[in-house]
């Protein structure tokens, strides 16, 4: 799963649960602010160009290390 309850307000996949979750968020400013800040940090850490570049570099480094072991 990409997100957790630390960065998103998760609800069961049905209309009633979704509506209840939206209502809860509408009524709880502190929860909205906490999730917004956590979600922003999550995106900055995992879904920016720099994060993507880091993962690609790690993948290439891994492949290179496997090739070196085979030689």
Contact map, one row per residue, 1 for C-alpha under 8 A:
11110000000000000000000000000000000000000000000000000000000000000000000
11110000000000000000000000000000000000000000000000000000000000000000000
11111111000000000000000000000000000000000000000000000000000000000000000
11111111010000000000000000000000000000000000000000000000000000000000000
00111111110000000000000000000000000000000000000000000000000000000000000
00111111100000000000000000000000001001100000000000000000000000000000000
00111111100000000000000000000000001101100100000000000000000000000000000
00111111110000000000000000000000001000100000000000000000000000000000000
00001111111000000000100010000000001000000000000000000000000000000000000
00011001111100000000100000000000000000000000000000000000000000000000000
00000000111110001100100000000000000000000000000000000000000000000000000
00000000011111001100000000000000000000000000000000000000000000000000000
00000000001111101100000000000000000000000000000000000000000000000000000
00000000000111111100000000000000000000000000000000000000000000000000000
00000000000011111110000000000000000000000000000000000000000000000000000
00000000000001111111000000000000000000000000000000000000000000000000000
00000000001111111111100000000000000000000000000000000000000000000000000
00000000001111111111110000000000000000000000000000000000000000000000000
00000000000000111111111000000000000000000000000000000000000000000000000
00000000000000011111111100000000000000000000000000000000000000000000000
00000000111000001111111110000000000000000000000000000000000000000000000
00000000000000000111111111000000000000000000000000000000000000000000000
00000000000000000011111111100000000000000000000000000000000000000000000
00000000000000000001111111110000000000000000000000000000000000000000000
00000000100000000000111111111011000000000000000000000000000000000000000
00000000000000000000011111111000000000000000000000000000000000000000000
00000000000000000000001111111000000000000000000000000000000000000000000
00000000000000000000000111111111000000000000000000000000000000000000000
00000000000000000000000011111111100000000000000000000000000000000000000
00000000000000000000000000011111110000000000000000000000000000000000000
00000000000000000000000010011111111000000000000000000000000000000000000
00000000000000000000000010011111111100000000000000000000000000000000000
00000000000000000000000000001111111110000000000000000000000000000000000
00000000000000000000000000000111111111000000000000000000000000000000000
00000111100000000000000000000011111111100000000000000000000000000000000
00000010000000000000000000000001111111110000000000000000000000000000000
00000000000000000000000000000000111111111000000000000000000000000000000
00000110000000000000000000000000011111111100000000000000000000000000000
00000111000000000000000000000000001111111110000000000000000000000000000
00000000000000000000000000000000000111111111000000000000000000000000000
00000000000000000000000000000000000011111111100000000000000000000000000
00000010000000000000000000000000000001111111111000000000000000000000000
00000000000000000000000000000000000000111111111100000000000000000000000
00000000000000000000000000000000000000011111111100100000000000000000000
00000000000000000000000000000000000000001111111100100000000000000000000
00000000000000000000000000000000000000000111111100110000000000000000000
00000000000000000000000000000000000000000111111110110000000000000000000
00000000000000000000000000000000000000000011111111110000000000000000000
00000000000000000000000000000000000000000000001111111000000000000000000
00000000000000000000000000000000000000000000000111111100000000000000000
00000000000000000000000000000000000000000001111111111110000000000000000
00000000000000000000000000000000000000000000011111111111000000000000000
00000000000000000000000000000000000000000000000011111111100000000000000
00000000000000000000000000000000000000000000000001111111110000000000000
00000000000000000000000000000000000000000000000000111111111000000000000
00000000000000000000000000000000000000000000000000011111111100000000000
00000000000000000000000000000000000000000000000000001111111110000000000
00000000000000000000000000000000000000000000000000000111111111000000000
00000000000000000000000000000000000000000000000000000011111111100000000
00000000000000000000000000000000000000000000000000000001111111110000000
00000000000000000000000000000000000000000000000000000000111111111000000
00000000000000000000000000000000000000000000000000000000011111111100000
00000000000000000000000000000000000000000000000000000000001111111110000
00000000000000000000000000000000000000000000000000000000000111111111000
00000000000000000000000000000000000000000000000000000000000011111111100
00000000000000000000000000000000000000000000000000000000000001111111110
00000000000000000000000000000000000000000000000000000000000000111111111
00000000000000000000000000000000000000000000000000000000000000011111111
00000000000000000000000000000000000000000000000000000000000000001111111
00000000000000000000000000000000000000000000000000000000000000000111111
00000000000000000000000000000000000000000000000000000000000000000011111
